Amino acid sequence: MNHPTDDQVQTEISRNYSHWATLTLALVSVGFLVSYPFRADFWGGLISTACRAGMLAGLADWFAVTALFRRPLGIRPGRVLRTEIIPRNRERLFEALADMVENDLLSKKALKERLTHYNSAAFLLDYLSQPQILAESSSFLADLARDLTGQTEPQALINFLEGLTCEEFLFEDLTPLLVEALNLSEKKGYVGLMATFANRSLLTLVDSPQLKQALALWLQKAYQTYEAGNTARKLVDTFLPSAGELAADILEQLRLFLTGPEAQELLMSWVREYAGELVSSRAARINLSQSLFELVRHIIGNKLLSSNGTPPQPDTPFGTQGPGNDKVSSAKIATSMTDGDTLKLLIEDIIREIVITRRNPEWEANLDGWLKDSLLRFIDTQHAIIGRMVRQNLEPLSNERLVELIESRAGNDLQMIRINGSVVGSLAGSLIYLVNFLIQQKW
């Protein structure tokens, strides 16, 4: 069974209002014709004058409403009588709408203000916690880490792992390893691989129903905030698609951007920028160490102790000796880092701990700040895409479809103008007749 769309429902309702408007005009016209022979009497004159005024007002409003979209009575557009107003001004209308959306409704300032009230980290972590996404991320990072550690000097890796046993360990000690890993990443093309993986993950996120739903809700709130307390701004709903339709259009444009070369270059520059910051900035290394140090050491120690036939000891660093167990050497840990299955499970545990188990407010706030900073930079550089998107979506509309769209959204109000014209015209005619009658009676 096919259900009618919102536009079809609105069009049908508009037609019903059109019938009522036409019926109102017909009634006052018939009333005028019937009462005209009796216009010399008081009641005949009152009814005749009221119906005549209502008929003239109704005809004028019918002409005005029809002239917005078509040629009433076949009258061509001219300097005096303007007809087909909207179809003839479609380009100006589209340009004004695109400018309004880009620079008012979804302006840089409006987007940034709304972004400050949205927890982007929570949304991303919820998305990453899905089993399929978790498995894919773990597999890629495990392959990347295995290749990197396989190309790294064994002693450097062992020294790093031994450092994890020290309570005073800081990522400051990682500088040589980071420099080597960064140079190797550039040489072997790992930066490009990470950017490609990030791009593919973003495309998966763009196609997810969760993002479409969240964006539609976000846009709906933006619509409501924009229209609040301003009747004129409510005309936005007359011309623009619904929040759900606009969200789908935005995501489609984002998908087209992500599949282009510009997105790949942008992601690669972000990867290089962050990697370079870790190498050059002591504060960045310390900040990262505070977030990941205990997490990584805890998981690595328990994972390797467990793989050695020993039950996991939650509080046992892997450089210590558990009750009745052999000490796990850093050399063995380094060797296991090149084992694909072990490394994949290890990284999967790390990601799971990050996105599910250890979502503490401070860590999530830091991630949210980084995501918002990245999104703000994207808004600054790519904001013009909003205006282009609106223009591209409006341009294919034919004059007939444009008229149908506007009538489906604003047709009820336009037909009510016709009804109100006949009613108000009749009341005004009655008032004028009564005033004139009283004046004649007095003088």
ChimeraX attribute file (.defattr): number of C-alpha atoms within 10 A of each C-alpha:
attribute: neighborCount
match mode: 1-to-1
recipient: residues
	/A:1	3
	/A:2	4
	/A:3	7
	/A:4	9
	/A:5	9
	/A:6	12
	/A:7	15
	/A:8	14
	/A:9	13
	/A:10	19
	/A:11	21
	/A:12	15
	/A:13	15
	/A:14	22
	/A:15	17
	/A:16	14
	/A:17	20
	/A:18	19
	/A:19	13
	/A:20	16
	/A:21	23
	/A:22	18
	/A:23	13
	/A:24	21
	/A:25	25
	/A:26	15
	/A:27	16
	/A:28	24
	/A:29	21
	/A:30	16
	/A:31	19
	/A:32	23
	/A:33	14
	/A:34	15
	/A:35	20
	/A:36	18
	/A:37	12
	/A:38	15
	/A:39	16
	/A:40	12
	/A:41	11
	/A:42	13
	/A:43	12
	/A:44	17
	/A:45	21
	/A:46	24
	/A:47	24
	/A:48	29
	/A:49	27
	/A:50	26
	/A:51	30
	/A:52	25
	/A:53	26
	/A:54	31
	/A:55	26
	/A:56	18
	/A:57	22
	/A:58	29
	/A:59	18
	/A:60	15
	/A:61	20
	/A:62	22
	/A:63	17
	/A:64	20
	/A:65	18
	/A:66	18
	/A:67	21
	/A:68	17
	/A:69	21
	/A:70	21
	/A:71	16
	/A:72	16
	/A:73	9
	/A:74	8
	/A:75	13
	/A:76	13
	/A:77	15
	/A:78	8
	/A:79	6
	/A:80	6
	/A:81	10
	/A:82	15
	/A:83	24
	/A:84	19
	/A:85	16
	/A:86	18
	/A:87	17
	/A:88	15
	/A:89	10
	/A:90	17
	/A:91	14
	/A:92	11
	/A:93	15
	/A:94	18
	/A:95	16
	/A:96	13
	/A:97	19
	/A:98	23
	/A:99	19
	/A:100	15
	/A:101	17
	/A:102	20
	/A:103	17
	/A:104	14
	/A:105	21
	/A:106	21
	/A:107	19
	/A:108	16
	/A:109	13
	/A:110	14
	/A:111	17
	/A:112	16
	/A:113	11
	/A:114	14
	/A:115	15
	/A:116	12
	/A:117	8
	/A:118	13
	/A:119	16
	/A:120	19
	/A:121	20
	/A:122	16
	/A:123	14
	/A:124	16
	/A:125	18
	/A:126	12
	/A:127	17
	/A:128	22
	/A:129	17
	/A:130	13
	/A:131	11
	/A:132	10
	/A:133	15
	/A:134	18
	/A:135	18
	/A:136	15
	/A:137	19
	/A:138	22
	/A:139	19
	/A:140	16
	/A:141	17
	/A:142	24
	/A:143	16
	/A:144	16
	/A:145	19
	/A:146	19
	/A:147	18
	/A:148	19
	/A:149	18
	/A:150	15
	/A:151	12
	/A:152	15
	/A:153	12
	/A:154	14
	/A:155	12
	/A:156	15
	/A:157	21
	/A:158	17
	/A:159	15
	/A:160	18
	/A:161	20
	/A:162	18
	/A:163	18
	/A:164	23
	/A:165	17
	/A:166	11
	/A:167	10
	/A:168	7
	/A:169	16
	/A:170	18
	/A:171	22
	/A:172	17
	/A:173	13
	/A:174	20
	/A:175	16
	/A:176	12
	/A:177	17
	/A:178	17
	/A:179	16
	/A:180	15
	/A:181	19
	/A:182	20
	/A:183	14
	/A:184	17
	/A:185	19
	/A:186	12
	/A:187	10
	/A:188	13
	/A:189	11
	/A:190	19
	/A:191	22
	/A:192	19
	/A:193	15
	/A:194	18
	/A:195	21
	/A:196	17
	/A:197	18
	/A:198	17
	/A:199	19
	/A:200	14
	/A:201	16
	/A:202	15
	/A:203	18
	/A:204	12
	/A:205	19
	/A:206	19
	/A:207	15
	/A:208	13
	/A:209	10
	/A:210	14
	/A:211	18
	/A:212	20
	/A:213	15
	/A:214	14
	/A:215	19
	/A:216	20
	/A:217	15
	/A:218	17
	/A:219	21
	/A:220	17
	/A:221	14
	/A:222	18
	/A:223	19
	/A:224	12
	/A:225	12
	/A:226	17
	/A:227	17
	/A:228	11
	/A:229	10
	/A:230	10
	/A:231	8
	/A:232	8
	/A:233	15
	/A:234	15
	/A:235	13
	/A:236	17
	/A:237	15
	/A:238	16
	/A:239	19
	/A:240	18
	/A:241	15
	/A:242	17
	/A:243	20
	/A:244	18
	/A:245	13
	/A:246	20
	/A:247	22
	/A:248	19
	/A:249	17
	/A:250	20
	/A:251	20
	/A:252	15
	/A:253	15
	/A:254	16
	/A:255	19
	/A:256	12
	/A:257	16
	/A:258	19
	/A:259	13
	/A:260	10
	/A:261	9
	/A:262	11
	/A:263	18
	/A:264	19
	/A:265	14
	/A:266	14
	/A:267	20
	/A:268	21
	/A:269	15
	/A:270	15
	/A:271	17
	/A:272	18
	/A:273	11
	/A:274	13
	/A:275	18
	/A:276	14
	/A:277	14
	/A:278	23
	/A:279	18
	/A:280	13
	/A:281	14
	/A:282	15
	/A:283	13
	/A:284	17
	/A:285	19
	/A:286	17
	/A:287	16
	/A:288	14
	/A:289	18
	/A:290	14
	/A:291	15
	/A:292	16
	/A:293	17
	/A:294	14
	/A:295	16
	/A:296	18
	/A:297	19
	/A:298	19
	/A:299	20
	/A:300	23
	/A:301	24
	/A:302	21
	/A:303	21
	/A:304	20
	/A:305	24
	/A:306	13
	/A:307	12
	/A:308	13
	/A:309	9
	/A:310	16
	/A:311	14
	/A:312	17
	/A:313	16
	/A:314	10
	/A:315	10
	/A:316	16
	/A:317	22
	/A:318	26
	/A:319	19
	/A:320	14
	/A:321	13
	/A:322	18
	/A:323	9
	/A:324	7
	/A:325	13
	/A:326	12
	/A:327	13
	/A:328	18
	/A:329	15
	/A:330	21
	/A:331	16
	/A:332	11
	/A:333	20
	/A:334	21
	/A:335	15
	/A:336	15
	/A:337	22
	/A:338	18
	/A:339	13
	/A:340	16
	/A:341	13
	/A:342	16
	/A:343	22
	/A:344	22
	/A:345	16
	/A:346	21
	/A:347	23
	/A:348	20
	/A:349	20
	/A:350	22
	/A:351	20
	/A:352	20
	/A:353	16
	/A:354	21
	/A:355	22
	/A:356	15
	/A:357	11
	/A:358	14
	/A:359	14
	/A:360	11
	/A:361	9
	/A:362	10
	/A:363	16
	/A:364	20
	/A:365	16
	/A:366	14
	/A:367	18
	/A:368	20
	/A:369	16
	/A:370	14
	/A:371	16
	/A:372	19
	/A:373	12
	/A:374	13
	/A:375	15
	/A:376	17
	/A:377	12
	/A:378	12
	/A:379	18
	/A:380	12
	/A:381	10
	/A:382	11
	/A:383	18
	/A:384	14
	/A:385	16
	/A:386	21
	/A:387	20
	/A:388	15
	/A:389	17
	/A:390	22
	/A:391	18
	/A:392	13
	/A:393	15
	/A:394	20
	/A:395	13
	/A:396	10
	/A:397	13
	/A:398	12
	/A:399	15
	/A:400	11
	/A:401	11
	/A:402	19
	/A:403	18
	/A:404	17
	/A:405	21
	/A:406	18
	/A:407	22
	/A:408	22
	/A:409	20
	/A:410	18
	/A:411	24
	/A:412	19
	/A:413	13
	/A:414	21
	/A:415	25
	/A:416	16
	/A:417	18
	/A:418	27
	/A:419	25
	/A:420	18
	/A:421	25
	/A:422	33
	/A:423	22
	/A:424	17
	/A:425	22
	/A:426	26
	/A:427	17
	/A:428	16
	/A:429	21
	/A:430	22
	/A:431	15
	/A:432	15
	/A:433	19
	/A:434	16
	/A:435	12
	/A:436	11
	/A:437	14
	/A:438	10
	/A:439	10
	/A:440	9
	/A:441	8
	/A:442	6
	/A:443	5
